Amino acid sequence: MEGVGLSANNKQKQNQMLPNKMRGEFTRNQRKDSEGLSEAPDLEFEYSDADKWTVELSELYSYTEGPEFLLNRKCFEEDFHTHMPDQKWAELDSVQHRAHAMRLLDGLDVIGRERRLKVARAILYMAQGTFGECSSELEVQHWMRYNVFLLLDVGAFTALVELLNMEIDNSAACSSAVRKPAISLADSTDLRVLLNIMYLMVETIQREEPTDSPEWRTIKETFKSELGSPLYNHEPVSVMLFGMVTKFCSGHAPHFPMKKVLLLLWKTILFTLGGFEQLQCSKVSKRAALGLPPLPEDSIRVVRSMRAASPPASASDLIEQQQRRARREHKALIKQDNLDAFNEKDPYKADDAREDEEENDDNDNSLEAEPFPLERDEVMPPPIPHPPSERVCFPKGLPWAPKVREKDIENFLESSRSKFIGYTLGNDTDTVVGLPRPIHESIKTLKQHKYVSVAEVQITKEEEYQKTPLSGGEEELEMCATELLYQGILPSLPQYMIALLKILLAAAPTSKAKTDSINILADVLPEEMPTTVLQSMKLGVDVNRHKEIIVKAISAILLLLLKHFKLNHVYQFEYMAQHLVFANCIPLILKFFNQNIMSYITAKNSISALDFPHCVVHELPELTAESLEAGDNNQFCWRNLFSCINLLRILNKLTKWKHSRTMMLVVFKSAPILKRALKVKQAMMQLYVLKLLKVQTKYLGRQWRKSNMKTMSAIYQKVRHRLNDDWAYGNDLDARPWDFQAEECALRANIERFNSRRYDKNQSNPEFLPVDNCLQSVLGQRIDLPEDFQMNYDLWLEREVFSKPISWEELLQ
């Protein structure tokens, strides 16, 4: 306590030394800091499948790879000018372009590694848009698109996959990397060049362009179906990349450029399975095919139209503010020793009228917290009027239509019957005889809002298949990209999930550098470490940016897989989710958020002058320590906010309707961590934080609810209501403790039954196999007996046949 008091006195002395005007400014800034971020503007962030195309291209390269752009150009021009002297790529016609691309592709088949690498670099230069002949970034993008479609048309991607497979199996490179004490960029050159070309091809082709010709659109659709099917190496490309991830994490291939592998894996999944808009369309069509009513609203549109709420001030801020106000009142009005006497006077009294006015005015569900009362000697600024268009966009009322499950209606009827009549009818939700009129009305309202999910229908069907395996008929399996991917990763899915979480842990800003943690910086560290301060700063920015991009890719991969598997079949989703939970995904995400999340979201770990394609078109300015420190002028970092939202959505997916996992949130004390994340003024992020707080509110106790009323009202206004859900109180049956392990075990048993029925064709139930009743064919079957049995056959006959009395009468009966 003495240390705290000393620092406070020092602050007071420093404040007294400032001039009057500066002192007032300093005090005002201090007060603003203590009052939370209610004055901070909303973050103008639009959530999407990925960032802008140029940003996604630039994030493929680390700044340490900068010199390689010119090396790629040199390799291309040497070969190009040998065959076509005094000509430029842009001046050739399409036939000549195709001929040169085919010539380069033939060069990949040579045995010599050095020659092969030169040709691969020349192809990479083509995929990078032959930037040496371009004068603007738009021109580079135009030629990138043209060259990538050309390369795909001549069969470059197939050749690249074969080469990548060869490099993955290159045991010499793996063993030399394992022995090295420090791994740098040079160890992964071949892999990086191949992965760069593949990423540029996938990223460029998946982007929608209205100017694309019908021929290009056909090529794109063909490529999409090939990428998702087991065409390359008898498995989808995603499965091959997952194999690279596990090999890297096992320590057998520490030189693998993991950031590039993860980025390519993410974009391959995004392209083959589809993004969030396609998911929504698939969900609508699947519900229609199953005969379910349409969705009550488009969730993407609702979230985009939401406004952020002002974050509630923390308890320490409120106490500090109250103490400061108390000291000021104490000095200005009266001298007294008795603190209790002062407490009789309400320091908020003078502002009651104003607060009442604000409460009356602010009924448009914007959920803006009232600003705390200012000092009396300051002039209060007039409130900023909202433009009328903004009010039209946000109508009164709750944003989501409420939902009710069949189970909720059953529970309500059971409790009503036992209360009014004294008997129950099991799962009957139609008989309302003997129940009073208000109960009839309640049941009618509940049924109006009944929501049957695709998952519930799938679970019911699966139960029928398990009950009647013979009469139930064969299941019609749609071999879509999601199904093919699940079948591909099913045998090693637990290892894939552990590997992804290991890399996520190593890339998280909160994780400490440990000796046993994996080295994810193999494709960012240069051969020679920096010698100047400027080089060290640049490498520091590069390393932080590298980690942020890895977090972004992993969070997007996990979320996409969870969402697509859930739509395809709920038990595929549950299998993946359960292995994520077993691999400690829940505490890992909470550990990620246990940092200054505002600092992470506003981090400036990028140097725009070094980003591709800017760096290959424009002259590089001279970098200084000041310019690196200042960073860019963006309000927030898109990739970091995207990662945070993805991780919150994953956490929601894992814990929804799972009481055992909700209890994990409570046990790991997630409430204060999540509450701090509400300081980010972005509606979508706040929505998923509030959802996570809502599921555990009933477990947190009355005192927590009492002291977090602002958060409670935010949950009420922003999160969907489940009628009959007693989320704000501890009265629900689900809130009572039970054997949570049994819940997970039952789920695991259901998943295993589903996987063995659908995918394990060798393990057929022996009871359902046809029986051979013909005596001759049974005795005529050839059975191979072991050698020791054949040698001791006489002994066996003596012991088992001759020495045992046989009652033939009983045997014949």
C-alpha positions in Angstrom: 0.0 0.0 0.0 2.9 2.3 0.7 4.1 2.0 -2.9 0.7 2.9 -4.2 0.5 6.0 -1.9 4.0 7.1 -3.0 3.2 6.9 -6.7 0.0 8.9 -6.1 1.9 11.7 -4.2 4.5 11.8 -7.0 1.7 12.3 -9.6 0.2 15.1 -7.4 3.6 16.8 -7.3 4.1 16.5 -11.0 0.6 18.0 -11.5 1.4 21.0 -9.3 4.5 21.7 -11.3 2.5 22.1 -14.5 1.1 25.5 -15.7 -2.5 26.1 -14.8 -3.9 25.7 -18.3 -1.9 22.4 -18.9 -2.9 21.2 -15.5 -6.6 21.6 -16.3 -6.1 19.7 -19.6 -4.1 17.0 -17.9 -6.9 16.5 -15.3 -9.5 16.4 -17.9 -7.6 13.7 -19.9 -7.1 11.7 -16.7 -10.8 11.9 -16.0 -11.7 10.8 -19.6 -9.4 7.8 -19.2 -11.0 6.8 -15.9 -14.5 7.0 -17.4 -13.9 4.1 -19.8 -14.3 4.5 -23.5 -17.8 5.9 -23.7 -16.4 8.9 -25.7 -14.6 6.6 -28.2 -16.3 6.5 -31.7 -17.7 3.3 -33.1 -15.2 1.3 -35.2 -16.2 1.5 -38.8 -15.5 -2.2 -39.4 -17.4 -4.4 -41.8 -17.1 -8.1 -41.1 -16.5 -10.2 -44.2 -15.0 -13.6 -45.4 -11.6 -11.8 -45.9 -10.0 -8.4 -46.2 -9.5 -6.5 -49.4 -7.7 -8.4 -52.2 -4.6 -6.2 -52.1 -4.3 -6.7 -48.3 -4.7 -10.4 -48.6 -2.0 -10.5 -51.2 0.4 -8.4 -49.2 0.0 -10.5 -46.0 1.3 -13.6 -47.9 4.9 -12.1 -47.8 6.9 -11.2 -44.8 8.9 -8.0 -45.1 12.1 -10.1 -44.9 11.2 -11.6 -48.3 11.3 -8.2 -50.0 14.6 -8.7 -52.0 13.1 -11.9 -53.5 10.7 -9.9 -55.7 13.6 -8.7 -57.9 15.2 -12.2 -57.9 11.9 -13.6 -59.3 11.9 -10.9 -62.0 15.5 -11.6 -62.9 14.8 -15.4 -63.3 11.8 -14.7 -65.6 13.5 -12.1 -67.7 16.6 -14.2 -68.3 14.5 -17.0 -69.6 12.1 -14.8 -71.5 14.7 -12.8 -73.3 16.5 -16.0 -74.3 13.5 -17.1 -76.3 12.0 -13.7 -77.2 14.7 -11.1 -77.4 13.7 -7.4 -77.4 10.1 -8.1 -76.6 7.8 -7.3 -73.6 5.3 -9.6 -72.0 2.5 -7.1 -72.4 3.1 -6.8 -76.2 2.7 -10.5 -76.9 -0.6 -12.1 -78.1 -2.5 -14.8 -76.2 -1.0 -17.6 -78.3 2.6 -16.5 -77.5 1.7 -16.1 -73.8 0.4 -19.6 -73.8 3.4 -21.0 -75.6 5.8 -19.4 -73.1 3.8 -20.6 -70.1 3.9 -24.2 -71.5 7.7 -23.8 -72.0 8.1 -22.8 -68.3 5.9 -25.6 -67.1 8.1 -28.1 -69.0 11.1 -26.7 -67.2 9.6 -27.8 -63.8 10.2 -31.5 -64.9 14.0 -31.2 -64.8 16.0 -33.2 -62.3 18.3 -30.4 -61.2 17.0 -28.6 -58.1 18.7 -25.2 -59.0 17.2 -25.2 -62.5 13.8 -26.2 -61.2 13.8 -23.4 -58.6 14.7 -20.8 -61.3 11.8 -21.9 -63.4 9.5 -21.9 -60.3 10.6 -18.3 -59.6 9.8 -17.3 -63.2 6.3 -18.7 -62.8 5.9 -16.9 -59.5 6.9 -13.6 -61.3 4.1 -14.3 -63.8 1.6 -15.0 -60.9 2.8 -11.7 -59.3 1.6 -9.8 -62.4 4.9 -9.3 -64.3 5.2 -6.1 -62.3 8.4 -4.9 -64.0 6.4 -3.7 -67.0 3.6 -2.1 -64.9 3.3 1.5 -63.7 0.4 1.2 -61.3 -1.0 -1.2 -58.8 -4.2 -1.6 -60.8 -2.1 -2.7 -63.8 -0.3 -5.2 -61.7 -3.7 -6.6 -60.5 -4.9 -6.8 -64.1 -1.9 -8.8 -65.3 -2.0 -11.0 -62.2 -5.5 -12.1 -63.0 -4.7 -12.7 -66.6 -1.5 -14.6 -65.9 -3.1 -16.7 -63.1 -5.9 -17.9 -65.4 -3.4 -18.6 -68.1 -1.2 -20.7 -65.7 -4.3 -22.6 -64.5 -5.4 -23.3 -68.1 -2.1 -24.9 -69.1 -2.2 -27.2 -66.0 0.3 -25.4 -63.7 -1.6 -26.2 -60.5 -1.4 -30.0 -60.9 2.4 -29.7 -61.5 2.8 -27.5 -58.4 0.9 -30.0 -56.2 3.2 -32.8 -57.4 6.3 -30.7 -56.7 4.9 -29.7 -53.2 4.3 -33.4 -52.4 7.9 -34.1 -53.4 9.2 -31.3 -51.2 7.0 -32.5 -48.2 8.6 -36.0 -48.6 12.1 -34.6 -48.9 13.7 -36.4 -46.0 17.1 -34.8 -46.5 15.7 -31.3 -46.1 13.7 -32.4 -43.0 16.7 -34.1 -41.3 19.0 -31.1 -41.9 16.4 -28.7 -40.6 15.9 -30.8 -37.4 19.7 -30.7 -36.8 20.0 -26.9 -37.3 20.1 -24.8 -34.1 18.4 -21.8 -35.9 16.2 -22.0 -38.9 15.9 -19.1 -41.3 14.2 -18.1 -44.6 16.9 -19.9 -46.6 15.8 -23.3 -45.3 12.3 -23.1 -46.8 13.1 -21.4 -50.2 11.7 -24.1 -52.4 8.5 -24.6 -50.4 7.9 -20.9 -50.1 8.1 -20.3 -53.9 5.6 -23.2 -54.6 3.2 -22.1 -51.8 3.4 -18.5 -53.0 2.3 -19.5 -56.6 -0.5 -21.8 -55.3 -1.8 -19.1 -52.9 -1.8 -16.4 -55.5 -3.7 -18.7 -57.9 -6.4 -19.7 -55.3 -6.7 -16.2 -53.9 -7.0 -14.6 -57.4 -9.4 -17.1 -58.9 -11.8 -17.2 -56.0 -12.3 -13.4 -56.1 -15.5 -12.4 -58.0 -14.9 -9.9 -60.9 -17.9 -8.7 -63.0 -15.6 -8.3 -66.0 -14.6 -12.0 -66.2 -15.4 -13.7 -69.5 -17.7 -16.8 -69.6 -14.6 -18.9 -70.3 -12.9 -17.7 -67.1 -16.0 -18.4 -65.1 -16.1 -22.0 -66.4 -12.4 -22.4 -65.6 -13.1 -21.1 -62.1 -16.0 -23.5 -61.4 -14.0 -26.5 -62.7 -11.0 -25.5 -60.5 -13.3 -25.1 -57.5 -14.7 -28.7 -57.9 -11.2 -30.1 -58.6 -9.7 -28.4 -55.5 -12.4 -29.9 -53.2 -12.4 -33.4 -54.7 -9.7 -36.1 -54.1 -8.3 -35.5 -57.6 -4.8 -34.4 -56.6 -2.9 -37.3 -55.0 -6.2 -39.1 -54.2 -7.1 -36.6 -51.5 -8.4 -33.0 -51.4 -5.6 -30.3 -51.3 -6.8 -29.2 -47.9 -6.0 -32.7 -46.4 -2.5 -32.5 -47.8 -2.0 -29.1 -46.2 -3.4 -30.4 -42.9 -0.8 -33.1 -43.1 1.9 -30.4 -43.4 0.6 -28.7 -40.3 0.8 -31.9 -38.2 4.3 -32.8 -39.6 5.5 -29.3 -38.6 4.0 -29.6 -35.1 5.5 -33.0 -34.5 9.0 -31.6 -34.9 9.8 -33.6 -38.0 9.8 -30.6 -40.4 10.6 -27.4 -38.5 11.5 -25.6 -41.8 7.9 -25.6 -43.1 6.7 -22.0 -43.8 3.7 -22.4 -41.6 2.1 -18.9 -42.2 1.9 -19.7 -46.0 0.6 -23.2 -45.4 -2.1 -21.9 -43.1 -3.1 -19.0 -45.5 -3.3 -21.5 -48.4 -5.3 -23.9 -46.3 -7.8 -21.1 -45.2 -8.3 -19.8 -48.8 -8.7 -23.4 -50.1 -11.4 -24.1 -47.6 -13.0 -20.7 -48.2 -13.0 -21.3 -52.0 -14.2 -24.9 -52.0 -16.8 -24.8 -49.2 -17.9 -21.2 -49.5 -17.9 -18.2 -47.3 -20.5 -16.9 -44.8 -22.9 -15.5 -47.5 -22.9 -18.9 -49.3 -23.4 -20.6 -45.9 -26.6 -18.6 -45.3 -27.9 -19.5 -48.8 -27.1 -23.2 -48.2 -28.9 -23.0 -44.9 -32.0 -21.5 -46.4 -32.1 -24.2 -49.2 -31.4 -27.0 -46.8 -34.3 -25.9 -44.5 -36.6 -25.8 -47.6 -35.5 -29.3 -48.7 -36.3 -30.7 -45.2 -39.7 -29.0 -45.2 -38.8 -26.6 -42.4 -40.2 -23.0 -42.2 -37.9 -20.3 -43.4 -35.5 -18.5 -41.1 -37.1 -15.6 -39.1 -34.4 -13.2 -40.3 -31.1 -12.9 -42.2 -28.6 -12.9 -39.4 -25.8 -11.3 -41.4 -28.0 -8.3 -42.2 -29.2 -8.0 -38.6 -25.7 -7.9 -37.2 -24.5 -5.4 -39.8 -27.4 -3.0 -38.9 -26.5 -3.1 -35.1 -24.9 -0.2 -33.3 -22.3 -0.7 -30.7 -23.1 -0.1 -27.0 -20.9 2.1 -24.8 -19.0 -0.2 -22.5 -19.8 -0.2 -18.8 -17.2 1.4 -16.7 -15.3 -1.0 -14.5 -15.8 -1.0 -10.7 -12.4 0.4 -10.0 -13.1 3.3 -12.4 -16.4 4.1 -10.6 -14.8 3.9 -7.1 -11.9 6.2 -8.2 -14.3 8.7 -9.8 -16.5 8.7 -6.7 -13.6 9.3 -4.4 -12.3 12.2 -6.6 -15.8 13.8 -6.5 -15.9 13.3 -2.8 -12.6 15.1 -2.3 -13.7 18.0 -4.4 -17.1 18.4 -2.6 -15.2 18.1 0.7 -12.8 21.0 -0.1 -15.4 23.3 -1.8 -18.3 23.1 0.6 -17.4 22.1 4.2 -14.6 21.1 6.4 -15.5 18.0 8.3 -13.7 15.0 9.8 -16.6 12.6 9.8 -16.7 10.7 6.5 -20.1 9.2 7.3 -21.6 12.6 7.5 -20.3 13.4 4.0 -21.8 10.1 2.7 -25.3 11.4 3.6 -25.0 13.9 0.8 -25.5 12.3 -2.6 -22.7 13.5 -4.9 -25.0 12.6 -7.9 -27.9 14.7 -6.7 -27.2 17.8 -8.8 -27.4 15.8 -12.0 -30.4 13.7 -11.3 -32.7 15.9 -13.5 -30.3 15.7 -16.4 -30.0 11.9 -16.1 -33.8 11.5 -16.0 -34.1 13.6 -19.2 -31.5 11.4 -20.9 -33.3 8.3 -19.9 -36.5 9.6 -21.3 -34.9 10.7 -24.6 -32.8 7.6 -25.1 -35.4 5.0 -25.9 -34.3 4.0 -29.4 -32.4 0.9 -28.3 -29.1 2.4 -29.1 -28.0 1.4 -25.6 -25.6 4.3 -25.3 -24.6 4.6 -21.6 -25.3 7.9 -20.0 -22.1 9.9 -19.6 -21.0 10.3 -16.0 -21.7 13.8 -14.4 -19.0 16.3 -15.2 -17.5 18.8 -12.7 -19.7 21.8 -12.1 -17.1 24.3 -13.2 -17.1 22.9 -16.7 -19.6 23.7 -19.4 -21.4 20.6 -20.6 -21.1 20.2 -24.4 -24.5 20.0 -26.1 -25.5 16.5 -27.2 -24.7 15.7 -30.8 -28.1 15.2 -32.6 -28.4 12.0 -34.6 -29.3 12.5 -38.3 -32.8 11.4 -39.1 -31.7 8.7 -41.5 -29.8 6.9 -38.7 -33.0 6.7 -36.7 -34.9 5.2 -39.6 -32.2 2.4 -40.0 -32.6 1.3 -36.4 -36.3 0.8 -35.7 -37.7 0.5 -32.2 -37.9 -3.1 -30.9 -35.6 -6.0 -30.4 -33.3 -7.0 -33.4 -34.0 -10.7 -33.2 -37.2 -12.7 -33.4 -37.5 -14.9 -30.3 -37.2 -18.7 -30.6 -38.5 -21.7 -28.7 -37.4 -25.3 -28.8 -39.8 -28.3 -28.8 -38.1 -29.3 -25.5 -39.0 -25.9 -23.9 -42.7 -26.4 -24.9 -42.7 -29.9 -23.4 -41.1 -28.7 -20.2 -43.7 -25.9 -19.9 -46.6 -28.2 -20.4 -45.2 -30.8 -18.0 -44.8 -28.3 -15.2 -48.3 -26.8 -16.0 -50.0 -30.2 -15.9 -48.3 -31.3 -12.7 -49.3 -28.0 -11.1 -52.9 -27.7 -12.2 -54.0 -31.3 -12.8 -51.5 -33.5 -11.0 -50.5 -35.8 -13.9 -48.1 -35.7 -16.9 -48.4 -37.0 -20.5 -44.8 -37.4 -21.6 -44.0 -35.8 -24.9 -47.6 -34.8 -25.8 -47.6 -31.1 -26.7 -51.2 -30.9 -28.0 -53.5 -32.0 -25.2 -54.4 -29.0 -23.1 -57.6 -30.4 -21.4 -58.0 -29.2 -17.8 -55.5 -26.3 -18.1 -56.7 -22.7 -17.5 -57.2 -20.2 -20.4 -53.9 -18.2 -19.8 -51.9 -21.5 -20.1 -53.7 -22.1 -23.5 -52.6 -18.6 -24.6 -49.0 -19.2 -23.5 -48.8 -22.5 -25.4 -50.2 -20.8 -28.5 -47.5 -18.1 -28.2 -44.7 -20.6 -27.7 -45.8 -22.6 -30.7 -45.9 -19.5 -32.9 -42.2 -19.0 -32.1 -41.2 -22.6 -32.2 -37.9 -23.1 -34.1 -36.8 -26.5 -35.4 -33.2 -26.5 -36.5 -31.6 -28.5 -39.2 -29.5 -30.2 -36.5 -32.6 -31.5 -34.6 -33.9 -33.1 -37.8 -30.5 -34.7 -38.5 -30.3 -36.1 -34.9 -33.8 -37.6 -35.2 -32.9 -39.2 -38.6 -29.7 -40.6 -37.1 -31.6 -42.1 -34.2 -34.0 -43.8 -36.7 -31.0 -45.3 -38.7 -29.5 -46.6 -35.4 -32.8 -48.2 -34.3 -33.8 -49.8 -37.7 -30.5 -50.4 -39.6 -32.2 -52.9 -41.9 -35.7 -51.5 -42.5 -34.5 -47.9 -42.3 -33.0 -48.1 -45.8 -29.7 -46.7 -47.2 -28.9 -43.1 -46.4 -28.5 -40.9 -49.4 -25.2 -39.2 -49.0 -24.6 -36.0 -51.0 -20.9 -36.0 -51.9 -20.5 -32.3 -51.7 -17.1 -30.6 -50.9 -17.8 -30.5 -47.2 -18.5 -34.2 -47.1 -15.4 -35.0 -49.1 -13.3 -32.9 -46.8 -14.7 -34.5 -43.7 -14.1 -38.0 -45.0 -10.5 -36.9 -45.8 -9.7 -35.5 -42.4 -11.7 -37.9 -40.3 -8.9 -40.5 -39.6 -6.5 -37.8 -38.2 -8.9 -35.1 -37.1 -7.8 -35.1 -33.4 -4.2 -34.6 -34.4 -5.1 -31.7 -36.8 -7.0 -29.9 -34.1 -4.2 -30.3 -31.6 -1.7 -29.0 -34.2 -3.8 -25.9 -35.1 -4.2 -25.0 -31.4 -0.5 -25.5 -30.7 0.3 -23.0 -33.4 -2.4 -20.6 -32.2 -0.9 -20.8 -28.7 2.6 -20.0 -30.0 1.2 -17.0 -32.0 -0.9 -15.6 -29.3 0.4 -12.3 -27.9 -0.2 -13.4 -24.3 1.9 -16.6 -24.6 5.4 -16.5 -23.1 8.4 -17.9 -25.0 9.0 -21.4 -23.7 11.6 -23.9 -24.6 9.0 -26.6 -25.5 6.9 -24.3 -27.7 7.1 -24.6 -31.4 9.1 -22.1 -33.5 6.6 -20.4 -35.9 9.1 -17.8 -37.2 11.0 -20.1 -39.7 9.6 -18.1 -42.6 10.3 -14.6 -41.2 13.7 -14.7 -39.6 16.6 -13.7 -42.0 19.8 -15.6 -42.4 21.8 -12.7 -40.8 20.2 -11.1 -37.8 19.8 -7.3 -37.8 22.7 -5.1 -36.7 21.1 -1.7 -36.5 18.3 -0.3 -34.4 16.2 0.4 -37.6 16.6 -3.2 -38.8 15.7 -4.5 -35.4 12.5 -2.4 -35.3 11.6 -3.5 -38.8 12.1 -7.2 -37.8 10.1 -6.6 -34.7 7.1 -5.3 -36.7 7.5 -8.2 -39.1 7.5 -10.8 -36.4 4.4 -9.3 -34.7 2.6 -9.0 -38.1 3.6 -12.6 -38.9 2.0 -13.8 -35.6 -1.2 -11.7 -36.2 -1.6 -13.2 -39.7 -1.2 -16.8 -38.3 -3.9 -16.1 -35.6 -6.2 -14.6 -38.4 -5.8 -17.7 -40.6 -6.3 -20.3 -37.8 -9.4 -18.6 -36.4 -10.9 -18.4 -39.9 -10.1 -22.1 -40.6 -11.7 -23.3 -37.4 -14.8 -21.2 -37.7 -15.4 -22.1 -41.4 -15.0 -25.8 -40.6 -17.3 -25.7 -37.6 -20.0 -23.8 -39.5 -19.8 -26.0 -42.7 -19.7 -29.3 -40.7 -22.7 -28.2 -38.6 -24.8 -27.6 -41.7 -23.6 -30.8 -43.5 -24.3 -33.0 -40.4 -24.4 -32.0 -36.8 -22.4 -35.0 -35.6 -19.5 -34.0 -37.9 -19.6 -30.6 -36.1 -19.8 -32.2 -32.7 -16.9 -34.5 -33.5 -14.6 -31.6 -34.4 -16.0 -29.4 -31.5 -15.4 -32.2 -28.9 -11.8 -32.6 -30.0 -11.2 -28.9 -29.8 -12.6 -28.9 -26.2 -10.4 -31.9 -25.3 -7.4 -30.0 -26.7 -8.1 -27.1 -24.3 -9.5 -24.7 -26.9 -11.8 -22.9 -24.4 -9.0 -21.9 -21.9 -6.7 -21.1 -24.8 -9.2 -18.5 -26.3 -9.8 -17.1 -22.9 -6.0 -16.7 -22.4 -5.9 -14.9 -25.8 -8.5 -12.4 -24.6 -6.8 -11.9 -21.2 -4.8 -9.0 -22.5 -5.3 -5.3 -23.3 -7.7 -6.1 -26.2 -7.9 -2.5 -27.3 -4.2 -2.3 -27.7 -4.3 -5.5 -29.8 -7.1 -4.2 -32.0 -5.4 -0.9 -32.6 -1.9 -2.4 -33.1 0.1 -0.9 -36.0 2.3 -3.8 -37.0 2.5 -3.0 -40.7 4.7 -0.9 -43.0 2.5 0.1 -45.9 5.5 1.2 -48.1 6.8 -2.4 -48.0 3.4 -4.1 -48.8 2.9 -5.9 -52.1 2.1 -4.6 -54.8 2.9 -1.1 -53.6 6.6 -2.0 -53.0 7.2 -3.3 -56.6 5.6 -0.3 -58.4 6.7 2.7 -56.3 10.1 3.9 -55.2 10.7 2.9 -51.6 10.9 5.9 -49.2 13.6 6.0 -46.7 12.4 4.3 -43.5 13.2 5.9 -40.2 12.6 4.8 -36.6 10.0 7.6 -36.3 8.0 6.4 -39.3 8.1 2.8 -38.1 6.9 3.8 -34.6 4.1 6.0 -36.0 2.6 3.2 -38.2 -0.4 3.8 -40.4 -3.4 6.1 -39.8 -6.0 3.4 -39.5 -8.4 3.6 -36.6 -8.0 -0.2 -36.0 -6.2 -3.2 -37.4 -8.7 -5.2 -39.6 -7.1 -8.6 -39.2 -6.9 -8.4 -35.4 -10.6 -7.4 -35.0 -11.5 -10.1 -37.5 -9.5 -12.7 -35.5 -11.1 -11.6 -32.2 -14.6 -11.9 -33.6 -13.8 -15.3 -35.1 -12.4 -16.6 -31.8 -15.5 -15.4 -29.9 -17.7 -17.1 -32.5 -15.8 -20.3 -32.1 -16.2 -20.1 -28.3 -19.9 -19.6 -28.8 -20.1 -22.6 -31.1 -18.3 -24.8 -28.6 -20.4 -23.8 -25.5 -23.9 -23.4 -27.0 -26.4 -25.7 -25.2 -23.5 -27.6 -23.5 -23.8 -27.1 -19.8 -20.5 -28.9 -19.1 -18.6 -26.4 -21.3 -20.5 -23.4 -20.0 -19.3 -24.5 -16.5 -15.7 -24.4 -18.0 -16.3 -20.7 -18.8 -17.3 -20.1 -15.2 -14.5 -22.2 -13.7 -11.9 -20.3 -15.8 -13.3 -17.0 -14.6 -14.2 -15.8 -18.1 -16.7 -13.1 -17.0 -14.2 -10.3 -16.2 -12.1 -11.2 -19.3 -15.2 -11.0 -21.5 -16.4 -7.8 -19.8 -13.1 -6.1 -20.7 -13.6 -7.1 -24.3 -16.9 -5.0 -24.3 -14.7 -1.9 -24.4 -14.3 -2.4 -28.1 -17.0 -0.4 -29.7 -17.9 -2.7 -32.5 -21.4 -4.2 -32.6 -20.6 -7.7 -33.9 -17.8 -8.3 -31.4 -20.0 -7.0 -28.5 -22.9 -9.3 -29.6 -20.7 -12.5 -29.3 -19.2 -11.3 -26.0 -22.7 -10.7 -24.6 -23.9 -14.1 -25.8 -21.0 -15.8 -23.9 -21.9 -13.7 -20.8 -25.6 -14.6 -21.1 -25.1 -18.4 -21.1 -23.2 -18.2 -17.8 -25.1 -15.5 -16.0 -27.3 -17.9 -14.0 -24.1 -19.5 -12.6 -22.4 -16.2 -11.5 -24.6 -15.4 -8.5 -26.9 -12.6 -7.5 -24.1 -10.2 -6.5 -22.5 -10.3 -10.0 -25.8 -9.6 -11.6 -26.6 -6.8 -9.2 -23.3 -5.0 -9.9 -23.4 -5.6 -13.7 -26.9 -4.3 -14.5 -25.6 -2.3 -17.6 -24.2 -5.5 -19.0 -27.5 -7.3 -18.2 -29.5 -4.7 -20.1 -27.1 -4.9 -23.0 -27.7 -8.7 -23.2 -31.5 -8.0 -23.1 -31.3 -5.6 -26.0 -28.8 -7.2 -28.3 -29.0 -11.0 -27.8 -31.9 -13.2 -29.1 -34.5 -14.1 -26.6 -35.5 -17.7 -25.9 -39.0 -17.6 -24.5 -39.1 -19.5 -21.1 -35.3 -19.1 -20.8 -34.5 -18.1 -17.2 -31.0 -16.9 -18.2 -30.9 -14.0 -15.8 -31.7 -16.0 -12.7 -30.6 -19.3 -11.1 -34.1 -20.9 -11.2 -33.6 -23.1 -14.3 -33.3 -26.8 -14.0 -30.2 -26.7 -16.3 -28.4 -24.5 -13.8 -28.4 -27.2 -11.1 -25.1 -29.2 -10.9 -25.1 -32.7 -12.4 -22.6 -35.2 -13.7 -21.2 -33.1 -16.6 -18.9 -35.9 -17.6 -21.9 -38.1 -18.4 -23.1 -35.4 -20.9 -19.8 -35.4 -22.8 -19.7 -39.3 -22.7 -23.2 -39.6 -24.1 -22.4 -37.2 -26.9 -19.1 -39.0 -27.6 -21.0 -42.3 -27.9 -23.5 -40.8 -30.3 -20.7 -39.4 -32.5 -18.8 -42.8 -32.5 -22.0 -44.6 -33.5 -22.6 -42.1 -36.3 -19.0 -42.3 -37.6 -18.9 -46.1 -37.5 -22.3 -46.5 -39.2 -21.6 -44.0 -42.0 -17.8 -44.3 -42.6 -16.5 -47.6 -41.1 -17.6 -50.0 -43.8 -15.3 -52.8 -42.5 -16.7 -52.9 -39.0 -20.2 -54.1 -39.9 -22.3 -55.5 -37.1 -21.9 -59.3 -37.2 -25.5 -59.8 -36.2 -26.7 -58.2 -39.5 -24.4 -60.3 -41.7 -26.0 -63.1 -43.8 -25.8 -66.6 -42.3 -24.6 -69.6 -44.3 -26.9 -72.6 -43.3 -25.6 -75.2 -45.8 -23.7 -77.9 -44.0 -21.5 -78.8 -47.0 -20.4 -75.2 -47.7 -19.6 -74.6 -44.0 -17.5 -77.8 -43.7 -16.0 -77.2 -47.1 -14.5 -73.8 -46.1 -10.7 -73.8 -46.0 -9.4 -72.5 -42.6 -5.7 -71.8 -42.1 -4.6 -73.3 -38.8 -1.5 -72.1 -37.0 1.7 -74.2 -37.2 1.9 -75.2 -33.5 -1.7 -76.5 -33.7 -0.8 -78.7 -36.7 2.3 -80.1 -34.9 0.3 -81.0 -31.8 -2.9 -82.1 -33.6 -2.7 -85.7 -32.0 -2.6 -84.2 -28.5 -5.5 -81.9 -29.2 -7.6 -84.9 -30.5 -6.8 -86.9 -27.4 -7.6 -84.1 -25.0 -10.7 -82.5 -26.7 -12.3 -85.5 -28.5 -11.3 -89.0 -27.3 -11.0 -88.3 -23.6 -14.4 -86.5 -23.3 -17.6 -88.6 -23.1 -20.2 -87.5 -25.6 -23.9 -88.0 -25.0 -25.1 -88.5 -28.6 -28.8 -88.5 -27.6 -28.6 -85.1 -26.0 -26.6 -83.7 -28.9 -29.2 -84.9 -31.5 -32.1 -83.5 -29.5 
